[in-house]
Amino acid sequence: MTTPYPGAYVPGVPAPEPGAAGGQGYPGAARPSATTAPPGTTAPPEDPALEDEAAGEVTIVGGDTIRAPFGPPPPTAPAPRPSTSPPSEQPPPPPLPTPWPAAPAPVTGPALTVPPPSPPPPPPPPPVTRPAPVAAAPAGMPSAQEQEAARAALVRLRSEVGKAVIGQDAAVSGLVVALLCRGHALLEGVPGVAKTLLVRTLARALALETKRLQFTPDLMPGDVTGSLFYDNRSSEFAFREGPVFTNLLLADEINRTPPKTQASLLEVMEERQVSVDGTPRPLPSPFAVLATQNPVEHEGTYPLPEAQLDRFLVKVTLPLPSRDDEVRVLAHHAAGFDPGDLDAAGVTAVAGPAELAIARASARAVQVRPEVLAYIVDLARATRSAPSVLLGVSPRGATALLATSKAWAWLSGRGYATPDDVKALARATLRHRISLRPEAELDGVTADVVLEQVLATVPVPR
């Protein structure tokens, strides 16, 4: 064994005191380098732990070695030195963070402290499903069940009237629309197309009272409205009601009576009352005038003035039936049908005044968009500027078209009116409110032709 030189470091032997022979002399003196060993000697490997113990204090934190040297601190802190402990002696790794809600410890740096993340908010509770509340009908409005029942009754009305009148479904629809709007209807058709039978059958199917008044050249206004007479028993004047005191007044051949008698219906149709001797007498409700006229025979007739034509809500035309419908009419008569006996035909009441009142209130509540209102106004204004028209549709005609469109929309099962409803009722509502120029009539132009052109040119709202 080779003896080291004096002052050499021997493992297991305490180092000499400072100042002793072979010692380091003073604290912090340089230690002899291993390269100064004499030739032939072997320097033992340095033990880092012991070297650190001799250099200063040793603190182990989490596997890192931090020196605390003697004397004043250096300008900059020395970098931590990795541990050289065997893998088996290294401290165990830190435990994995526990899942939420346990929050990790805050991480502290030299100049920044990061707080622990806040826990996420709890999930919202599931929505509670409740049945949707049923909107109550406005005050004075019929309920949805009542409206459906009234609509179904009026839809059955067409088939009920068809037991006696065949091939005139469009005319039946026009009359129902007029009744829903509290309006009057003018029926125009050649003789023999069941105009009178249609009114009588409609009154039977609606359980309404009807009276027929034949307009002749010698008819007087008192014969229509009623008049005062002297009662000998009471020695006073009493009022005798005329035929207008009914639900449906059938004014047959209204253009065959003079204008004086025709004018007796102006107050009746507009105010629904009769004023005799300064006393107004209201008419029954519902009330409607259903007048008929012949379009081909004008001898001895008195055309209705424009002011009275404007009182009729719709003008319904009854065309000649098609071949198939006419065959059905003949087969009906061949089976024993009698136009004067509606009971034998099986016509019964499918609706009444109550259903009619519900339908009227429901039709008035139908909603109309501003675009549809503007479309109705544009149609009315277009008739006034047509080159073949002498007098176009007035604002009253525009309001009539609005009312019929709402009634048709309700009959179709909708609570709002569309431009299609306006187009469907435009001819029936406006054809009798247009006065043509004489030269246009000579050229064969009719009010329906003018309306076809207007409906084709006025833009339809989308």
Disulfide bonds with the S-S distance in Angstrom:
none
